[in-house]
Amino acid sequence: MASFSRSLCSSLVLFIIFLSFSEARDHLIGGKSDAWKVPSSESDSLNHWAEKTRFQVGDSLMWKFDGSKDSVLQVAKRDYVTCNTSSPIETYTDGNTKVKLERSGPYYFISGAEGHCEKGQKVIVVVMSEKHSRFIGVSPAPSPAEVEGPAVAPTSMLQT
């Protein structure tokens, strides 16, 4: 009887741990409220933050920014690479933005403020597949750098 109790208790603990890993989470972009800005250096790029964060289907991204000076555009990969703001998938301008991640794979976001994307204000968020999210630690989601080159424009492009 004692072994049954221990087995039941162990199973219950594992089930609770599994549930805590599978709950949807809100992720503040960059981990802080003032992160949606032109990065001061490549090491300040939001993609460095995104590479270290596990995103799962059902999680949400949250931005805090001055909506009178900036916006967040969800764009296609080609528009992310070229910083094309003319045909976004979605536009967020309220300064208190929340986007639910409803599928696995990459999501591309750029700043809508003129010239900011070219200076590196953009981020790729890679959402793990539901299969991988069930097995914590199996294989990491690809980093944004693996999905699409550097996130910050070379220094020579920043000079005007």
C-alpha atoms as a printed R data frame, in Angstrom:
    type eleno elety resid chain resno      x      y       z
1   ATOM     1    CA   MET     A     1  0.000  0.000   0.000
2   ATOM     2    CA   ALA     A     2  2.866  2.376   0.791
3   ATOM     3    CA   SER     A     3  4.355  1.924  -2.694
4   ATOM     4    CA   PHE     A     4  0.970  2.728  -4.253
5   ATOM     5    CA   SER     A     5  0.760  5.959  -2.196
6   ATOM     6    CA   ARG     A     6  4.281  6.975  -3.224
7   ATOM     7    CA   SER     A     7  3.535  6.188  -6.864
8   ATOM     8    CA   LEU     A     8  0.301  8.169  -6.746
9   ATOM     9    CA   CYS     A     9  2.018 11.090  -5.030
10  ATOM    10    CA   SER     A    10  4.863 11.067  -7.589
11  ATOM    11    CA   SER     A    11  2.398 10.969 -10.472
12  ATOM    12    CA   LEU     A    12  0.453 13.880  -8.999
13  ATOM    13    CA   VAL     A    13  3.620 15.963  -8.587
14  ATOM    14    CA   LEU     A    14  4.685 15.252 -12.181
15  ATOM    15    CA   PHE     A    15  1.202 16.169 -13.437
16  ATOM    16    CA   ILE     A    16  1.296 19.505 -11.560
17  ATOM    17    CA   ILE     A    17  4.766 20.270 -12.938
18  ATOM    18    CA   PHE     A    18  3.569 19.455 -16.453
19  ATOM    19    CA   LEU     A    19  0.580 21.784 -16.065
20  ATOM    20    CA   SER     A    20  2.790 24.638 -14.872
21  ATOM    21    CA   PHE     A    21  4.923 24.323 -18.003
22  ATOM    22    CA   SER     A    22  1.949 24.140 -20.351
23  ATOM    23    CA   GLU     A    23  0.090 27.246 -19.149
24  ATOM    24    CA   ALA     A    24  0.002 30.154 -21.565
25  ATOM    25    CA   ARG     A    25  2.224 33.044 -20.510
26  ATOM    26    CA   ASP     A    26  2.438 36.745 -21.260
27  ATOM    27    CA   HIS     A    27  5.889 37.900 -22.416
28  ATOM    28    CA   LEU     A    28  6.760 41.584 -22.112
29  ATOM    29    CA   ILE     A    29  8.887 42.325 -25.185
30  ATOM    30    CA   GLY     A    30 12.515 42.551 -24.127
31  ATOM    31    CA   GLY     A    31 11.542 41.699 -20.568
32  ATOM    32    CA   LYS     A    32 10.986 45.364 -19.640
33  ATOM    33    CA   SER     A    33  8.556 48.135 -20.471
34  ATOM    34    CA   ASP     A    34 11.003 50.396 -22.328
35  ATOM    35    CA   ALA     A    35 12.516 47.724 -24.598
36  ATOM    36    CA   TRP     A    36 10.625 48.658 -27.821
37  ATOM    37    CA   LYS     A    37 13.193 51.174 -29.094
38  ATOM    38    CA   VAL     A    38 16.141 51.447 -31.455
39  ATOM    39    CA   PRO     A    39 18.855 49.281 -29.873
40  ATOM    40    CA   SER     A    40 22.015 51.053 -28.757
41  ATOM    41    CA   SER     A    41 24.147 48.138 -30.011
42  ATOM    42    CA   GLU     A    42 23.764 44.713 -31.566
43  ATOM    43    CA   SER     A    43 24.010 43.149 -28.097
44  ATOM    44    CA   ASP     A    44 20.952 45.259 -27.132
45  ATOM    45    CA   SER     A    45 18.922 43.704 -29.978
46  ATOM    46    CA   LEU     A    46 15.529 42.273 -29.050
47  ATOM    47    CA   ASN     A    47 16.455 39.133 -30.956
48  ATOM    48    CA   HIS     A    48 18.998 38.304 -28.239
49  ATOM    49    CA   TRP     A    49 16.138 38.354 -25.728
50  ATOM    50    CA   ALA     A    50 13.888 36.331 -28.067
51  ATOM    51    CA   GLU     A    51 16.565 33.643 -28.543
52  ATOM    52    CA   LYS     A    52 16.655 33.033 -24.782
53  ATOM    53    CA   THR     A    53 12.890 32.854 -24.351
54  ATOM    54    CA   ARG     A    54 10.665 29.832 -24.977
55  ATOM    55    CA   PHE     A    55  7.458 30.808 -26.755
56  ATOM    56    CA   GLN     A    56  4.587 28.356 -26.974
57  ATOM    57    CA   VAL     A    57  1.294 28.324 -28.838
58  ATOM    58    CA   GLY     A    58 -1.183 30.237 -26.675
59  ATOM    59    CA   ASP     A    59  1.399 32.613 -25.170
60  ATOM    60    CA   SER     A    60  1.046 36.361 -25.732
61  ATOM    61    CA   LEU     A    61  3.542 39.107 -26.515
62  ATOM    62    CA   MET     A    62  3.088 42.489 -24.846
63  ATOM    63    CA   TRP     A    63  4.549 45.830 -25.903
64  ATOM    64    CA   LYS     A    64  4.637 49.067 -23.910
65  ATOM    65    CA   PHE     A    65  5.504 52.153 -25.972
66  ATOM    66    CA   ASP     A    66  4.422 55.721 -26.720
67  ATOM    67    CA   GLY     A    67  1.717 55.227 -29.350
68  ATOM    68    CA   SER     A    68  2.055 58.826 -30.550
69  ATOM    69    CA   LYS     A    69  5.692 58.219 -31.556
70  ATOM    70    CA   ASP     A    70  5.875 54.564 -32.584
71  ATOM    71    CA   SER     A    71  3.929 51.468 -33.556
72  ATOM    72    CA   VAL     A    72  4.400 47.725 -33.923
73  ATOM    73    CA   LEU     A    73  3.862 46.116 -37.311
74  ATOM    74    CA   GLN     A    74  3.512 42.375 -37.760
75  ATOM    75    CA   VAL     A    75  4.950 41.658 -41.195
76  ATOM    76    CA   ALA     A    76  5.913 38.875 -43.573
77  ATOM    77    CA   LYS     A    77  9.505 37.612 -43.580
78  ATOM    78    CA   ARG     A    78 10.442 39.555 -46.740
79  ATOM    79    CA   ASP     A    79  9.116 42.809 -45.221
80  ATOM    80    CA   TYR     A    80 11.047 42.110 -42.011
81  ATOM    81    CA   VAL     A    81 14.277 41.707 -43.980
82  ATOM    82    CA   THR     A    82 13.726 44.826 -46.109
83  ATOM    83    CA   CYS     A    83 12.001 46.902 -43.373
84  ATOM    84    CA   ASN     A    84  9.014 47.426 -45.660
85  ATOM    85    CA   THR     A    85  6.219 49.085 -43.663
86  ATOM    86    CA   SER     A    86  3.756 49.470 -46.551
87  ATOM    87    CA   SER     A    87  1.822 46.187 -46.240
88  ATOM    88    CA   PRO     A    88  1.771 44.894 -42.655
89  ATOM    89    CA   ILE     A    89 -0.231 41.858 -41.615
90  ATOM    90    CA   GLU     A    90 -1.335 43.790 -38.504
91  ATOM    91    CA   THR     A    91 -0.676 47.287 -37.147
92  ATOM    92    CA   TYR     A    92 -0.662 48.109 -33.436
93  ATOM    93    CA   THR     A    93 -0.603 51.768 -32.381
94  ATOM    94    CA   ASP     A    94 -2.133 51.962 -28.910
95  ATOM    95    CA   GLY     A    95  1.136 51.670 -26.961
96  ATOM    96    CA   ASN     A    96 -0.256 48.872 -24.825
97  ATOM    97    CA   THR     A    97 -0.291 46.013 -27.321
98  ATOM    98    CA   LYS     A    98 -0.942 42.327 -26.694
99  ATOM    99    CA   VAL     A    99 -0.598 39.734 -29.477
100 ATOM   100    CA   LYS     A   100 -1.589 36.108 -28.946
101 ATOM   101    CA   LEU     A   101  0.706 33.527 -30.555
102 ATOM   102    CA   GLU     A   102 -1.772 31.163 -32.169
103 ATOM   103    CA   ARG     A   103  0.517 28.938 -34.250
104 ATOM   104    CA   SER     A   104  4.033 27.531 -34.177
105 ATOM   105    CA   GLY     A   105  6.805 29.023 -36.295
106 ATOM   106    CA   PRO     A   106  8.283 32.490 -36.714
107 ATOM   107    CA   TYR     A   107  6.475 35.806 -36.191
108 ATOM   108    CA   TYR     A   108  8.082 38.968 -37.559
109 ATOM   109    CA   PHE     A   109  7.631 42.407 -35.972
110 ATOM   110    CA   ILE     A   110  9.124 45.767 -36.954
111 ATOM   111    CA   SER     A   111  8.754 49.331 -35.779
112 ATOM   112    CA   GLY     A   112  6.403 51.517 -37.789
113 ATOM   113    CA   ALA     A   113  8.366 54.684 -36.955
114 ATOM   114    CA   GLU     A   114 10.287 55.949 -39.973
115 ATOM   115    CA   GLY     A   115 13.873 54.667 -40.044
116 ATOM   116    CA   HIS     A   116 13.645 52.667 -36.799
117 ATOM   117    CA   CYS     A   117 13.502 49.218 -38.395
118 ATOM   118    CA   GLU     A   118 16.583 49.979 -40.486
119 ATOM   119    CA   LYS     A   119 18.372 50.837 -37.217
120 ATOM   120    CA   GLY     A   120 17.437 47.454 -35.719
121 ATOM   121    CA   GLN     A   121 14.096 48.008 -33.982
122 ATOM   122    CA   LYS     A   122 12.603 44.681 -34.925
123 ATOM   123    CA   VAL     A   123 12.249 41.192 -33.534
124 ATOM   124    CA   ILE     A   124 11.616 37.628 -34.670
125 ATOM   125    CA   VAL     A   125  9.738 35.443 -32.218
126 ATOM   126    CA   VAL     A   126  9.866 31.714 -32.899
127 ATOM   127    CA   VAL     A   127  7.024 29.706 -31.344
128 ATOM   128    CA   MET     A   128  7.795 26.083 -30.567
129 ATOM   129    CA   SER     A   129  5.634 23.448 -32.156
130 ATOM   130    CA   GLU     A   130  3.028 21.912 -29.883
131 ATOM   131    CA   LYS     A   131  4.909 18.602 -30.151
132 ATOM   132    CA   HIS     A   132  8.102 20.165 -28.754
133 ATOM   133    CA   SER     A   133  6.328 22.192 -26.096
134 ATOM   134    CA   ARG     A   134  5.122 18.935 -24.503
135 ATOM   135    CA   PHE     A   135  8.702 17.800 -23.995
136 ATOM   136    CA   ILE     A   136 10.605 20.530 -22.208
137 ATOM   137    CA   GLY     A   137 14.273 20.457 -23.116
138 ATOM   138    CA   VAL     A   138 13.990 18.148 -26.145
139 ATOM   139    CA   SER     A   139 15.235 20.481 -28.847
140 ATOM   140    CA   PRO     A   140 15.350 24.244 -28.742
141 ATOM   141    CA   ALA     A   141 13.335 26.372 -31.091
142 ATOM   142    CA   PRO     A   142 15.529 27.849 -33.808
143 ATOM   143    CA   SER     A   143 16.984 31.203 -32.885
144 ATOM   144    CA   PRO     A   144 15.845 34.270 -34.808
145 ATOM   145    CA   ALA     A   145 19.353 34.415 -36.311
146 ATOM   146    CA   GLU     A   146 18.811 30.954 -37.798
147 ATOM   147    CA   VAL     A   147 15.453 32.041 -39.208
148 ATOM   148    CA   GLU     A   148 16.794 35.180 -40.832
149 ATOM   149    CA   GLY     A   149 20.248 36.837 -40.543
150 ATOM   150    CA   PRO     A   150 21.226 39.680 -38.217
151 ATOM   151    CA   ALA     A   151 18.540 41.835 -36.634
152 ATOM   152    CA   VAL     A   152 20.566 45.018 -36.349
153 ATOM   153    CA   ALA     A   153 21.748 46.973 -39.366
154 ATOM   154    CA   PRO     A   154 25.520 47.230 -39.734
155 ATOM   155    CA   THR     A   155 26.993 50.385 -38.203
156 ATOM   156    CA   SER     A   156 27.820 51.805 -41.641
157 ATOM   157    CA   MET     A   157 24.097 51.792 -42.500
158 ATOM   158    CA   LEU     A   158 23.242 53.738 -39.333
159 ATOM   159    CA   GLN     A   159 25.296 56.764 -40.324
160 ATOM   160    CA   THR     A   160 23.439 59.392 -42.287
